[in-house]
Amino acid sequence: MAMEASVIEDLIKESIPDAVVTIEDLRGDGDHYAAYVVSASFAGKSRVQQHQMVYQALQGRMGGELHALALQTSTPEQN
């Protein structure tokens, strides 16, 4: 079952309230997305930790409803 881009964005923003999220449907199939997430809460965290925060926000949907997510994270200063 495909997942709407708006649902991905909402889940991330619920978990990371200050996040600026841009979602791109890479194939137009609702199954392969790129997410660009900018948040001050990423400051001082490694890239792995930043990505873990986003994956946690998706509440276990990776690999199920959401097949593939290319993820880029940064702080506002890095953006």
mmCIF file of the N, C-alpha and C atoms, coordinates in Angstrom:
data_MODEL
# 
_entry.id   MODEL 
# 
loop_
_atom_site.group_PDB 
_atom_site.id 
_atom_site.type_symbol 
_atom_site.label_atom_id 
_atom_site.label_alt_id 
_atom_site.label_comp_id 
_atom_site.label_asym_id 
_atom_site.label_entity_id 
_atom_site.label_seq_id 
_atom_site.pdbx_PDB_ins_code 
_atom_site.Cartn_x 
_atom_site.Cartn_y 
_atom_site.Cartn_z 
_atom_site.occupancy 
_atom_site.B_iso_or_equiv 
_atom_site.pdbx_formal_charge 
_atom_site.auth_seq_id 
_atom_site.auth_comp_id 
_atom_site.auth_asym_id 
_atom_site.auth_atom_id 
_atom_site.pdbx_PDB_model_num 
ATOM 1   N N  . MET A 1 1  ? 0.839  -1.178 0.000  1.00 0.00 ? 1  MET A N  1 
ATOM 2   C CA . MET A 1 1  ? 0.000  0.000  0.000  1.00 0.00 ? 1  MET A CA 1 
ATOM 3   C C  . MET A 1 1  ? 0.890  1.250  0.000  1.00 0.00 ? 1  MET A C  1 
ATOM 4   N N  . ALA A 1 2  ? 0.611  2.158  -0.884 1.00 0.00 ? 2  ALA A N  1 
ATOM 5   C CA . ALA A 1 2  ? 1.399  3.386  -1.015 1.00 0.00 ? 2  ALA A CA 1 
ATOM 6   C C  . ALA A 1 2  ? 1.091  4.350  0.136  1.00 0.00 ? 2  ALA A C  1 
ATOM 7   N N  . MET A 1 3  ? 2.030  5.252  0.354  1.00 0.00 ? 3  MET A N  1 
ATOM 8   C CA . MET A 1 3  ? 1.891  6.240  1.416  1.00 0.00 ? 3  MET A CA 1 
ATOM 9   C C  . MET A 1 3  ? 1.905  7.634  0.803  1.00 0.00 ? 3  MET A C  1 
ATOM 10  N N  . GLU A 1 4  ? 0.999  8.480  1.222  1.00 0.00 ? 4  GLU A N  1 
ATOM 11  C CA . GLU A 1 4  ? 0.926  9.850  0.718  1.00 0.00 ? 4  GLU A CA 1 
ATOM 12  C C  . GLU A 1 4  ? 2.095  10.684 1.249  1.00 0.00 ? 4  GLU A C  1 
ATOM 13  N N  . ALA A 1 5  ? 2.616  11.561 0.409  1.00 0.00 ? 5  ALA A N  1 
ATOM 14  C CA . ALA A 1 5  ? 3.705  12.450 0.820  1.00 0.00 ? 5  ALA A CA 1 
ATOM 15  C C  . ALA A 1 5  ? 3.277  13.307 2.010  1.00 0.00 ? 5  ALA A C  1 
ATOM 16  N N  . SER A 1 6  ? 2.034  13.730 2.034  1.00 0.00 ? 6  SER A N  1 
ATOM 17  C CA . SER A 1 6  ? 1.554  14.572 3.130  1.00 0.00 ? 6  SER A CA 1 
ATOM 18  C C  . SER A 1 6  ? 1.583  13.832 4.466  1.00 0.00 ? 6  SER A C  1 
ATOM 19  N N  . VAL A 1 7  ? 1.378  12.518 4.439  1.00 0.00 ? 7  VAL A N  1 
ATOM 20  C CA . VAL A 1 7  ? 1.424  11.723 5.670  1.00 0.00 ? 7  VAL A CA 1 
ATOM 21  C C  . VAL A 1 7  ? 2.859  11.664 6.189  1.00 0.00 ? 7  VAL A C  1 
ATOM 22  N N  . ILE A 1 8  ? 3.818  11.482 5.288  1.00 0.00 ? 8  ILE A N  1 
ATOM 23  C CA . ILE A 1 8  ? 5.228  11.467 5.680  1.00 0.00 ? 8  ILE A CA 1 
ATOM 24  C C  . ILE A 1 8  ? 5.589  12.806 6.324  1.00 0.00 ? 8  ILE A C  1 
ATOM 25  N N  . GLU A 1 9  ? 5.213  13.884 5.673  1.00 0.00 ? 9  GLU A N  1 
ATOM 26  C CA . GLU A 1 9  ? 5.502  15.216 6.192  1.00 0.00 ? 9  GLU A CA 1 
ATOM 27  C C  . GLU A 1 9  ? 4.862  15.429 7.564  1.00 0.00 ? 9  GLU A C  1 
ATOM 28  N N  . ASP A 1 10 ? 3.609  15.050 7.698  1.00 0.00 ? 10 ASP A N  1 
ATOM 29  C CA . ASP A 1 10 ? 2.900  15.222 8.972  1.00 0.00 ? 10 ASP A CA 1 
ATOM 30  C C  . ASP A 1 10 ? 3.564  14.437 10.103 1.00 0.00 ? 10 ASP A C  1 
ATOM 31  N N  . LEU A 1 11 ? 3.960  13.192 9.829  1.00 0.00 ? 11 LEU A N  1 
ATOM 32  C CA . LEU A 1 11 ? 4.603  12.371 10.853 1.00 0.00 ? 11 LEU A CA 1 
ATOM 33  C C  . LEU A 1 11 ? 5.916  12.989 11.313 1.00 0.00 ? 11 LEU A C  1 
ATOM 34  N N  . ILE A 1 12 ? 6.694  13.482 10.359 1.00 0.00 ? 12 ILE A N  1 
ATOM 35  C CA . ILE A 1 12 ? 7.971  14.101 10.711 1.00 0.00 ? 12 ILE A CA 1 
ATOM 36  C C  . ILE A 1 12 ? 7.735  15.360 11.540 1.00 0.00 ? 12 ILE A C  1 
ATOM 37  N N  . LYS A 1 13 ? 6.784  16.192 11.119 1.00 0.00 ? 13 LYS A N  1 
ATOM 38  C CA . LYS A 1 13 ? 6.510  17.442 11.838 1.00 0.00 ? 13 LYS A CA 1 
ATOM 39  C C  . LYS A 1 13 ? 5.913  17.201 13.225 1.00 0.00 ? 13 LYS A C  1 
ATOM 40  N N  . GLU A 1 14 ? 5.179  16.107 13.392 1.00 0.00 ? 14 GLU A N  1 
ATOM 41  C CA . GLU A 1 14 ? 4.643  15.779 14.714 1.00 0.00 ? 14 GLU A CA 1 
ATOM 42  C C  . GLU A 1 14 ? 5.776  15.468 15.684 1.00 0.00 ? 14 GLU A C  1 
ATOM 43  N N  . SER A 1 15 ? 6.787  14.775 15.193 1.00 0.00 ? 15 SER A N  1 
ATOM 44  C CA . SER A 1 15 ? 7.898  14.355 16.035 1.00 0.00 ? 15 SER A CA 1 
ATOM 45  C C  . SER A 1 15 ? 8.982  15.433 16.159 1.00 0.00 ? 15 SER A C  1 
ATOM 46  N N  . ILE A 1 16 ? 9.156  16.219 15.089 1.00 0.00 ? 16 ILE A N  1 
ATOM 47  C CA . ILE A 1 16 ? 10.169 17.273 15.056 1.00 0.00 ? 16 ILE A CA 1 
ATOM 48  C C  . ILE A 1 16 ? 9.448  18.571 14.673 1.00 0.00 ? 16 ILE A C  1 
ATOM 49  N N  . PRO A 1 17 ? 8.807  19.223 15.642 1.00 0.00 ? 17 PRO A N  1 
ATOM 50  C CA . PRO A 1 17 ? 7.903  20.343 15.355 1.00 0.00 ? 17 PRO A CA 1 
ATOM 51  C C  . PRO A 1 17 ? 8.491  21.509 14.560 1.00 0.00 ? 17 PRO A C  1 
ATOM 52  N N  . ASP A 1 18 ? 9.789  21.788 14.721 1.00 0.00 ? 18 ASP A N  1 
ATOM 53  C CA . ASP A 1 18 ? 10.368 22.927 14.001 1.00 0.00 ? 18 ASP A CA 1 
ATOM 54  C C  . ASP A 1 18 ? 10.865 22.552 12.604 1.00 0.00 ? 18 ASP A C  1 
ATOM 55  N N  . ALA A 1 19 ? 10.680 21.310 12.212 1.00 0.00 ? 19 ALA A N  1 
ATOM 56  C CA . ALA A 1 19 ? 11.223 20.826 10.938 1.00 0.00 ? 19 ALA A CA 1 
ATOM 57  C C  . ALA A 1 19 ? 10.583 21.515 9.736  1.00 0.00 ? 19 ALA A C  1 
ATOM 58  N N  . VAL A 1 20 ? 11.434 21.838 8.790  1.00 0.00 ? 20 VAL A N  1 
ATOM 59  C CA . VAL A 1 20 ? 10.985 22.271 7.473  1.00 0.00 ? 20 VAL A CA 1 
ATOM 60  C C  . VAL A 1 20 ? 11.192 21.048 6.585  1.00 0.00 ? 20 VAL A C  1 
ATOM 61  N N  . VAL A 1 21 ? 10.099 20.529 6.057  1.00 0.00 ? 21 VAL A N  1 
ATOM 62  C CA . VAL A 1 21 ? 10.133 19.248 5.352  1.00 0.00 ? 21 VAL A CA 1 
ATOM 63  C C  . VAL A 1 21 ? 9.711  19.440 3.898  1.00 0.00 ? 21 VAL A C  1 
ATOM 64  N N  . THR A 1 22 ? 10.517 18.890 3.008  1.00 0.00 ? 22 THR A N  1 
ATOM 65  C CA . THR A 1 22 ? 10.175 18.861 1.590  1.00 0.00 ? 22 THR A CA 1 
ATOM 66  C C  . THR A 1 22 ? 10.201 17.406 1.155  1.00 0.00 ? 22 THR A C  1 
ATOM 67  N N  . ILE A 1 23 ? 9.106  16.953 0.565  1.00 0.00 ? 23 ILE A N  1 
ATOM 68  C CA . ILE A 1 23 ? 9.003  15.564 0.117  1.00 0.00 ? 23 ILE A CA 1 
ATOM 69  C C  . ILE A 1 23 ? 8.876  15.551 -1.400 1.00 0.00 ? 23 ILE A C  1 
ATOM 70  N N  . GLU A 1 24 ? 9.622  14.673 -2.033 1.00 0.00 ? 24 GLU A N  1 
ATOM 71  C CA . GLU A 1 24 ? 9.568  14.509 -3.489 1.00 0.00 ? 24 GLU A CA 1 
ATOM 72  C C  . GLU A 1 24 ? 9.252  13.051 -3.806 1.00 0.00 ? 24 GLU A C  1 
ATOM 73  N N  . ASP A 1 25 ? 8.211  12.826 -4.597 1.00 0.00 ? 25 ASP A N  1 
ATOM 74  C CA . ASP A 1 25 ? 7.861  11.476 -5.052 1.00 0.00 ? 25 ASP A CA 1 
ATOM 75  C C  . ASP A 1 25 ? 8.755  11.163 -6.250 1.00 0.00 ? 25 ASP A C  1 
ATOM 76  N N  . LEU A 1 26 ? 9.718  10.283 -6.066 1.00 0.00 ? 26 LEU A N  1 
ATOM 77  C CA . LEU A 1 26 ? 10.749 10.050 -7.066 1.00 0.00 ? 26 LEU A CA 1 
ATOM 78  C C  . LEU A 1 26 ? 10.257 9.326  -8.320 1.00 0.00 ? 26 LEU A C  1 
ATOM 79  N N  . ARG A 1 27 ? 9.251  8.475  -8.166 1.00 0.00 ? 27 ARG A N  1 
ATOM 80  C CA . ARG A 1 27 ? 8.770  7.694  -9.313 1.00 0.00 ? 27 ARG A CA 1 
ATOM 81  C C  . ARG A 1 27 ? 7.300  7.931  -9.637 1.00 0.00 ? 27 ARG A C  1 
ATOM 82  N N  . GLY A 1 28 ? 6.638  8.724  -8.829 1.00 0.00 ? 28 GLY A N  1 
ATOM 83  C CA . GLY A 1 28 ? 5.218  8.954  -9.045 1.00 0.00 ? 28 GLY A CA 1 
ATOM 84  C C  . GLY A 1 28 ? 4.353  7.787  -8.623 1.00 0.00 ? 28 GLY A C  1 
ATOM 85  N N  . ASP A 1 29 ? 4.924  6.871  -7.826 1.00 0.00 ? 29 ASP A N  1 
ATOM 86  C CA . ASP A 1 29 ? 4.186  5.668  -7.432 1.00 0.00 ? 29 ASP A CA 1 
ATOM 87  C C  . ASP A 1 29 ? 3.764  5.668  -5.964 1.00 0.00 ? 29 ASP A C  1 
ATOM 88  N N  . GLY A 1 30 ? 4.092  6.752  -5.238 1.00 0.00 ? 30 GLY A N  1 
ATOM 89  C CA . GLY A 1 30 ? 3.730  6.821  -3.828 1.00 0.00 ? 30 GLY A CA 1 
ATOM 90  C C  . GLY A 1 30 ? 4.502  5.833  -2.973 1.00 0.00 ? 30 GLY A C  1 
ATOM 91  N N  . ASP A 1 31 ? 5.610  5.326  -3.478 1.00 0.00 ? 31 ASP A N  1 
ATOM 92  C CA . ASP A 1 31 ? 6.362  4.292  -2.782 1.00 0.00 ? 31 ASP A CA 1 
ATOM 93  C C  . ASP A 1 31 ? 7.850  4.615  -2.662 1.00 0.00 ? 31 ASP A C  1 
ATOM 94  N N  . HIS A 1 32 ? 8.324  5.554  -3.472 1.00 0.00 ? 32 HIS A N  1 
ATOM 95  C CA . HIS A 1 32 ? 9.741  5.926  -3.483 1.00 0.00 ? 32 HIS A CA 1 
ATOM 96  C C  . HIS A 1 32 ? 9.847  7.446  -3.353 1.00 0.00 ? 32 HIS A C  1 
ATOM 97  N N  . TYR A 1 33 ? 10.323 7.890  -2.198 1.00 0.00 ? 33 TYR A N  1 
ATOM 98  C CA . TYR A 1 33 ? 10.363 9.314  -1.909 1.00 0.00 ? 33 TYR A CA 1 
ATOM 99  C C  . TYR A 1 33 ? 11.774 9.781  -1.563 1.00 0.00 ? 33 TYR A C  1 
ATOM 100 N N  . ALA A 1 34 ? 11.973 11.071 -1.719 1.00 0.00 ? 34 ALA A N  1 
ATOM 101 C CA . ALA A 1 34 ? 13.134 11.760 -1.161 1.00 0.00 ? 34 ALA A CA 1 
ATOM 102 C C  . ALA A 1 34 ? 12.580 12.761 -0.157 1.00 0.00 ? 34 ALA A C  1 
ATOM 103 N N  . ALA A 1 35 ? 13.208 12.830 1.001  1.00 0.00 ? 35 ALA A N  1 
ATOM 104 C CA . ALA A 1 35 ? 12.803 13.781 2.035  1.00 0.00 ? 35 ALA A CA 1 
ATOM 105 C C  . ALA A 1 35 ? 13.991 14.657 2.391  1.00 0.00 ? 35 ALA A C  1 
ATOM 106 N N  . TYR A 1 36 ? 13.732 15.948 2.431  1.00 0.00 ? 36 TYR A N  1 
ATOM 107 C CA . TYR A 1 36 ? 14.720 16.930 2.831  1.00 0.00 ? 36 TYR A CA 1 
ATOM 108 C C  . TYR A 1 36 ? 14.194 17.562 4.118  1.00 0.00 ? 36 TYR A C  1 
ATOM 109 N N  . VAL A 1 37 ? 14.922 17.380 5.208  1.00 0.00 ? 37 VAL A N  1 
ATOM 110 C CA . VAL A 1 37 ? 14.433 17.816 6.516  1.00 0.00 ? 37 VAL A CA 1 
ATOM 111 C C  . VAL A 1 37 ? 15.477 18.746 7.151  1.00 0.00 ? 37 VAL A C  1 
ATOM 112 N N  . VAL A 1 38 ? 15.029 19.951 7.489  1.00 0.00 ? 38 VAL A N  1 
ATOM 113 C CA . VAL A 1 38 ? 15.879 20.938 8.128  1.00 0.00 ? 38 VAL A CA 1 
ATOM 114 C C  . VAL A 1 38 ? 15.304 21.213 9.517  1.00 0.00 ? 38 VAL A C  1 
ATOM 115 N N  . SER A 1 39 ? 16.157 21.084 10.545 1.00 0.00 ? 39 SER A N  1 
ATOM 116 C CA . SER A 1 39 ? 15.678 21.321 11.908 1.00 0.00 ? 39 SER A CA 1 
ATOM 117 C C  . SER A 1 39 ? 16.832 21.749 12.805 1.00 0.00 ? 39 SER A C  1 
ATOM 118 N N  . ALA A 1 40 ? 16.557 22.710 13.668 1.00 0.00 ? 40 ALA A N  1 
ATOM 119 C CA . ALA A 1 40 ? 17.547 23.134 14.663 1.00 0.00 ? 40 ALA A CA 1 
ATOM 120 C C  . ALA A 1 40 ? 17.832 22.008 15.653 1.00 0.00 ? 40 ALA A C  1 
ATOM 121 N N  . SER A 1 41 ? 16.892 21.088 15.815 1.00 0.00 ? 41 SER A N  1 
ATOM 122 C CA . SER A 1 41 ? 17.094 19.986 16.764 1.00 0.00 ? 41 SER A CA 1 
ATOM 123 C C  . SER A 1 41 ? 18.170 19.008 16.305 1.00 0.00 ? 41 SER A C  1 
ATOM 124 N N  . PHE A 1 42 ? 18.627 19.135 15.074 1.00 0.00 ? 42 PHE A N  1 
ATOM 125 C CA . PHE A 1 42 ? 19.711 18.286 14.568 1.00 0.00 ? 42 PHE A CA 1 
ATOM 126 C C  . PHE A 1 42 ? 21.088 18.795 15.004 1.00 0.00 ? 42 PHE A C  1 
ATOM 127 N N  . ALA A 1 43 ? 21.148 20.001 15.528 1.00 0.00 ? 43 ALA A N  1 
ATOM 128 C CA . ALA A 1 43 ? 22.436 20.599 15.920 1.00 0.00 ? 43 ALA A CA 1 
ATOM 129 C C  . ALA A 1 43 ? 23.155 19.702 16.925 1.00 0.00 ? 43 ALA A C  1 
ATOM 130 N N  . GLY A 1 44 ? 24.442 19.481 16.680 1.00 0.00 ? 44 GLY A N  1 
ATOM 131 C CA . GLY A 1 44 ? 25.254 18.675 17.582 1.00 0.00 ? 44 GLY A CA 1 
ATOM 132 C C  . GLY A 1 44 ? 25.090 17.178 17.424 1.00 0.00 ? 44 GLY A C  1 
ATOM 133 N N  . LYS A 1 45 ? 24.241 16.769 16.504 1.00 0.00 ? 45 LYS A N  1 
ATOM 134 C CA . LYS A 1 45 ? 24.010 15.344 16.276 1.00 0.00 ? 45 LYS A CA 1 
ATOM 135 C C  . LYS A 1 45 ? 24.708 14.907 14.995 1.00 0.00 ? 45 LYS A C  1 
ATOM 136 N N  . SER A 1 46 ? 25.150 13.663 14.987 1.00 0.00 ? 46 SER A N  1 
ATOM 137 C CA . SER A 1 46 ? 25.761 13.121 13.772 1.00 0.00 ? 46 SER A CA 1 
ATOM 138 C C  . SER A 1 46 ? 24.685 12.927 12.712 1.00 0.00 ? 46 SER A C  1 
ATOM 139 N N  . ARG A 1 47 ? 25.108 12.754 11.502 1.00 0.00 ? 47 ARG A N  1 
ATOM 140 C CA . ARG A 1 47 ? 24.159 12.509 10.407 1.00 0.00 ? 47 ARG A CA 1 
ATOM 141 C C  . ARG A 1 47 ? 23.329 11.250 10.699 1.00 0.00 ? 47 ARG A C  1 
ATOM 142 N N  . VAL A 1 48 ? 23.964 10.230 11.231 1.00 0.00 ? 48 VAL A N  1 
ATOM 143 C CA . VAL A 1 48 ? 23.248 8.992  11.583 1.00 0.00 ? 48 VAL A CA 1 
ATOM 144 C C  . VAL A 1 48 ? 22.172 9.283  12.625 1.00 0.00 ? 48 VAL A C  1 
ATOM 145 N N  . GLN A 1 49 ? 22.520 10.050 13.655 1.00 0.00 ? 49 GLN A N  1 
ATOM 146 C CA . GLN A 1 49 ? 21.538 10.388 14.685 1.00 0.00 ? 49 GLN A CA 1 
ATOM 147 C C  . GLN A 1 49 ? 20.384 11.207 14.110 1.00 0.00 ? 49 GLN A C  1 
ATOM 148 N N  . GLN A 1 50 ? 20.692 12.122 13.196 1.00 0.00 ? 50 GLN A N  1 
ATOM 149 C CA . GLN A 1 50 ? 19.645 12.918 12.553 1.00 0.00 ? 50 GLN A CA 1 
ATOM 150 C C  . GLN A 1 50 ? 18.695 12.011 11.784 1.00 0.00 ? 50 GLN A C  1 
ATOM 151 N N  . HIS A 1 51 ? 19.251 11.091 11.030 1.00 0.00 ? 51 HIS A N  1 
ATOM 152 C CA . HIS A 1 51 ? 18.418 10.178 10.237 1.00 0.00 ? 51 HIS A CA 1 
ATOM 153 C C  . HIS A 1 51 ? 17.592 9.277  11.156 1.00 0.00 ? 51 HIS A C  1 
ATOM 154 N N  . GLN A 1 52 ? 18.190 8.835  12.252 1.00 0.00 ? 52 GLN A N  1 
ATOM 155 C CA . GLN A 1 52 ? 17.440 8.015  13.206 1.00 0.00 ? 52 GLN A CA 1 
ATOM 156 C C  . GLN A 1 52 ? 16.240 8.771  13.756 1.00 0.00 ? 52 GLN A C  1 
ATOM 157 N N  . MET A 1 53 ? 16.400 10.056 14.010 1.00 0.00 ? 53 MET A N  1 
ATOM 158 C CA . MET A 1 53 ? 15.277 10.869 14.492 1.00 0.00 ? 53 MET A CA 1 
ATOM 159 C C  . MET A 1 53 ? 14.135 10.868 13.482 1.00 0.00 ? 53 MET A C  1 
ATOM 160 N N  . VAL A 1 54 ? 14.470 10.996 12.201 1.00 0.00 ? 54 VAL A N  1 
ATOM 161 C CA . VAL A 1 54 ? 13.437 11.009 11.164 1.00 0.00 ? 54 VAL A CA 1 
ATOM 162 C C  . VAL A 1 54 ? 12.792 9.628  11.048 1.00 0.00 ? 54 VAL A C  1 
ATOM 163 N N  . TYR A 1 55 ? 13.588 8.571  11.048 1.00 0.00 ? 55 TYR A N  1 
ATOM 164 C CA . TYR A 1 55 ? 13.029 7.223  10.947 1.00 0.00 ? 55 TYR A CA 1 
ATOM 165 C C  . TYR A 1 55 ? 12.129 6.909  12.137 1.00 0.00 ? 55 TYR A C  1 
ATOM 166 N N  . GLN A 1 56 ? 12.508 7.364  13.326 1.00 0.00 ? 56 GLN A N  1 
ATOM 167 C CA . GLN A 1 56 ? 11.648 7.174  14.499 1.00 0.00 ? 56 GLN A CA 1 
ATOM 168 C C  . GLN A 1 56 ? 10.317 7.895  14.318 1.00 0.00 ? 56 GLN A C  1 
ATOM 169 N N  . ALA A 1 57 ? 10.370 9.063  13.696 1.00 0.00 ? 57 ALA A N  1 
ATOM 170 C CA . ALA A 1 57 ? 9.146  9.831  13.454 1.00 0.00 ? 57 ALA A CA 1 
ATOM 171 C C  . ALA A 1 57 ? 8.185  9.083  12.535 1.00 0.00 ? 57 ALA A C  1 
ATOM 172 N N  . LEU A 1 58 ? 8.723  8.228  11.675 1.00 0.00 ? 58 LEU A N  1 
ATOM 173 C CA . LEU A 1 58 ? 7.884  7.489  10.729 1.00 0.00 ? 58 LEU A CA 1 
ATOM 174 C C  . LEU A 1 58 ? 7.212  6.272  11.366 1.00 0.00 ? 58 LEU A C  1 
ATOM 175 N N  . GLN A 1 59 ? 7.481  6.043  12.635 1.00 0.00 ? 59 GLN A N  1 
ATOM 176 C CA . GLN A 1 59 ? 6.755  5.064  13.450 1.00 0.00 ? 59 GLN A CA 1 
ATOM 177 C C  . GLN A 1 59 ? 6.688  3.669  12.827 1.00 0.00 ? 59 GLN A C  1 
ATOM 178 N N  . GLY A 1 60 ? 7.814  3.180  12.343 1.00 0.00 ? 60 GLY A N  1 
ATOM 179 C CA . GLY A 1 60 ? 7.877  1.809  11.843 1.00 0.00 ? 60 GLY A CA 1 
ATOM 180 C C  . GLY A 1 60 ? 7.308  1.588  10.458 1.00 0.00 ? 60 GLY A C  1 
ATOM 181 N N  . ARG A 1 61 ? 6.981  2.641  9.741  1.00 0.00 ? 61 ARG A N  1 
ATOM 182 C CA . ARG A 1 61 ? 6.380  2.475  8.411  1.00 0.00 ? 61 ARG A CA 1 
ATOM 183 C C  . ARG A 1 61 ? 7.404  2.184  7.316  1.00 0.00 ? 61 ARG A C  1 
ATOM 184 N N  . MET A 1 62 ? 8.699  2.436  7.601  1.00 0.00 ? 62 MET A N  1 
ATOM 185 C CA . MET A 1 62 ? 9.734  2.133  6.614  1.00 0.00 ? 62 MET A CA 1 
ATOM 186 C C  . MET A 1 62 ? 9.760  0.630  6.365  1.00 0.00 ? 62 MET A C  1 
ATOM 187 N N  . GLY A 1 63 ? 9.820  0.266  5.091  1.00 0.00 ? 63 GLY A N  1 
ATOM 188 C CA . GLY A 1 63 ? 9.861  -1.148 4.725  1.00 0.00 ? 63 GLY A CA 1 
ATOM 189 C C  . GLY A 1 63 ? 8.487  -1.769 4.598  1.00 0.00 ? 63 GLY A C  1 
ATOM 190 N N  . GLY A 1 64 ? 7.468  -1.066 5.052  1.00 0.00 ? 64 GLY A N  1 
ATOM 191 C CA . GLY A 1 64 ? 6.094  -1.543 4.934  1.00 0.00 ? 64 GLY A CA 1 
ATOM 192 C C  . GLY A 1 64 ? 5.328  -0.640 3.992  1.00 0.00 ? 64 GLY A C  1 
ATOM 193 N N  . GLU A 1 65 ? 4.609  0.307  4.570  1.00 0.00 ? 65 GLU A N  1 
ATOM 194 C CA . GLU A 1 65 ? 3.861  1.276  3.759  1.00 0.00 ? 65 GLU A CA 1 
ATOM 195 C C  . GLU A 1 65 ? 4.791  2.129  2.904  1.00 0.00 ? 65 GLU A C  1 
ATOM 196 N N  . LEU A 1 66 ? 5.970  2.391  3.434  1.00 0.00 ? 66 LEU A N  1 
ATOM 197 C CA . LEU A 1 66 ? 6.940  3.240  2.745  1.00 0.00 ? 66 LEU A CA 1 
ATOM 198 C C  . LEU A 1 66 ? 8.121  2.378  2.340  1.00 0.00 ? 66 LEU A C  1 
ATOM 199 N N  . HIS A 1 67 ? 8.263  2.144  1.045  1.00 0.00 ? 67 HIS A N  1 
ATOM 200 C CA . HIS A 1 67 ? 9.281  1.220  0.544  1.00 0.00 ? 67 HIS A CA 1 
ATOM 201 C C  . HIS A 1 67 ? 10.673 1.836  0.558  1.00 0.00 ? 67 HIS A C  1 
ATOM 202 N N  . ALA A 1 68 ? 10.820 3.057  0.052  1.00 0.00 ? 68 ALA A N  1 
ATOM 203 C CA . ALA A 1 68 ? 12.140 3.664  -0.074 1.00 0.00 ? 68 ALA A CA 1 
ATOM 204 C C  . ALA A 1 68 ? 12.080 5.155  0.232  1.00 0.00 ? 68 ALA A C  1 
ATOM 205 N N  . LEU A 1 69 ? 13.065 5.603  1.009  1.00 0.00 ? 69 LEU A N  1 
ATOM 206 C CA . LEU A 1 69 ? 13.143 7.017  1.364  1.00 0.00 ? 69 LEU A CA 1 
ATOM 207 C C  . LEU A 1 69 ? 14.602 7.460  1.302  1.00 0.00 ? 69 LEU A C  1 
ATOM 208 N N  . ALA A 1 70 ? 14.903 8.305  0.345  1.00 0.00 ? 70 ALA A N  1 
ATOM 209 C CA . ALA A 1 70 ? 16.219 8.934  0.280  1.00 0.00 ? 70 ALA A CA 1 
ATOM 210 C C  . ALA A 1 70 ? 16.146 10.143 1.203  1.00 0.00 ? 70 ALA A C  1 
ATOM 211 N N  . LEU A 1 71 ? 17.028 10.208 2.171  1.00 0.00 ? 71 LEU A N  1 
ATOM 212 C CA . LEU A 1 71 ? 16.900 11.194 3.237  1.00 0.00 ? 71 LEU A CA 1 
ATOM 213 C C  . LEU A 1 71 ? 18.114 12.118 3.289  1.00 0.00 ? 71 LEU A C  1 
ATOM 214 N N  . GLN A 1 72 ? 17.828 13.420 3.346  1.00 0.00 ? 72 GLN A N  1 
ATOM 215 C CA . GLN A 1 72 ? 18.864 14.428 3.556  1.00 0.00 ? 72 GLN A CA 1 
ATOM 216 C C  . GLN A 1 72 ? 18.420 15.296 4.724  1.00 0.00 ? 72 GLN A C  1 
ATOM 217 N N  . THR A 1 73 ? 19.316 15.459 5.685  1.00 0.00 ? 73 THR A N  1 
ATOM 218 C CA . THR A 1 73 ? 18.990 16.274 6.859  1.00 0.00 ? 73 THR A CA 1 
ATOM 219 C C  . THR A 1 73 ? 20.061 17.351 7.042  1.00 0.00 ? 73 THR A C  1 
ATOM 220 N N  . SER A 1 74 ? 19.645 18.445 7.661  1.00 0.00 ? 74 SER A N  1 
ATOM 221 C CA . SER A 1 74 ? 20.586 19.518 7.976  1.00 0.00 ? 74 SER A CA 1 
ATOM 222 C C  . SER A 1 74 ? 19.975 20.431 9.030  1.00 0.00 ? 74 SER A C  1 
ATOM 223 N N  . THR A 1 75 ? 20.831 21.259 9.602  1.00 0.00 ? 75 THR A N  1 
ATOM 224 C CA . THR A 1 75 ? 20.364 22.314 10.487 1.00 0.00 ? 75 THR A CA 1 
ATOM 225 C C  . THR A 1 75 ? 20.126 23.555 9.636  1.00 0.00 ? 75 THR A C  1 
ATOM 226 N N  . PRO A 1 76 ? 19.407 24.536 10.153 1.00 0.00 ? 76 PRO A N  1 
ATOM 227 C CA . PRO A 1 76 ? 19.200 25.768 9.375  1.00 0.00 ? 76 PRO A CA 1 
ATOM 228 C C  . PRO A 1 76 ? 20.521 26.439 8.993  1.00 0.00 ? 76 PRO A C  1 
ATOM 229 N N  . GLU A 1 77 ? 21.517 26.342 9.853  1.00 0.00 ? 77 GLU A N  1 
ATOM 230 C CA . GLU A 1 77 ? 22.819 26.944 9.567  1.00 0.00 ? 77 GLU A CA 1 
ATOM 231 C C  . GLU A 1 77 ? 23.525 26.257 8.410  1.00 0.00 ? 77 GLU A C  1 
ATOM 232 N N  . GLN A 1 78 ? 23.311 24.959 8.254  1.00 0.00 ? 78 GLN A N  1 
ATOM 233 C CA . GLN A 1 78 ? 23.947 24.193 7.188  1.00 0.00 ? 78 GLN A CA 1 
ATOM 234 C C  . GLN A 1 78 ? 23.228 24.346 5.867  1.00 0.00 ? 78 GLN A C  1 
ATOM 235 N N  . ASN A 1 79 ? 22.000 24.753 5.933  1.00 0.00 ? 79 ASN A N  1 
ATOM 236 C CA . ASN A 1 79 ? 21.156 24.811 4.728  1.00 0.00 ? 79 ASN A CA 1 
ATOM 237 C C  . ASN A 1 79 ? 21.461 26.007 3.874  1.00 0.00 ? 79 ASN A C  1 
# 
